[in-house]
C-alpha cells in the first residue's frame, strides 16, 4: 500500500538551532512530494515541493527539503529555527500518474525561546 | 483575493440530521478535494473532483456525498451524520491534477461536532 510516514509526533528545537522534520514514503514510481504547514486555527499552507531535478528544494520562510531516492525520504530542514516556526507540519505525496494525494499524520514542531 | 472559502466554520448538530458544508474557490481551479483531519491520523482524503460532473472517492468516502455542478463549488453532504464524523474538515483546490504537480490551496476549515 502506498503511504507516507512522519515518524515523530513532536519535535522540540531551541530557537536559533537547526531543525529537521522527517518524512519517508512508500509509493510506486517517481512521486511528487510536498510539505505543508498548519498554524493554529488555520488551513494548510504550501511550503515547498519536489518534482524532479535538484534533490535540495528551497521553499517559503527559509525552509528547504532534501529528496533522497535511495532512502525514500524527504526531510524538511531549516538552518536556524524561529519561535514563529512553531506549527503542525505535513508531508504529502502524489504518486506518479495518480489522482489521489496521501498525507502523513503530521509533526508538531515546538521552537523553544 | 484568491481564496477557498468554506461555510459554516463551526457546526454542532445531532445524529441523523442532514447537513451540507459548502466550499467555493475563485481561482478557476479544475481540481477540488475534501479532507478530514483527526488527531493522530493526519489528513485523509474523502472525495475529489477532477472537473465539473467528475468526482471520485478518496480514502474515507463512507457516509459522505459530494457534487460538482459548477466549477467553483464543491459541497460536502452528510446525509445522516454520526458521531464518528465529528472532525475538522478542509476543502482544497488546485489548477489541474492529472499528471501535474500543482500545489493545493486550502480553505480555513470547518469544525463539525455530531452529538
Interface residues (C-beta under 8 A of the other chain):
Chain A: X6 X9 X32 X34 X36 X41 X42 X43 X44 X45 X46 X49 X51 X90 X92 X94 X97 X99 X100 X101 X102 X103 X104 X105 X106
Chain B: X4 X33 X35 X40 X41 X42 X43 X44 X45 X48 X50 X56 X58 X59 X90 X92 X97 X98 X99 X101 X103 X104 X105 X106 X107 X108 X109
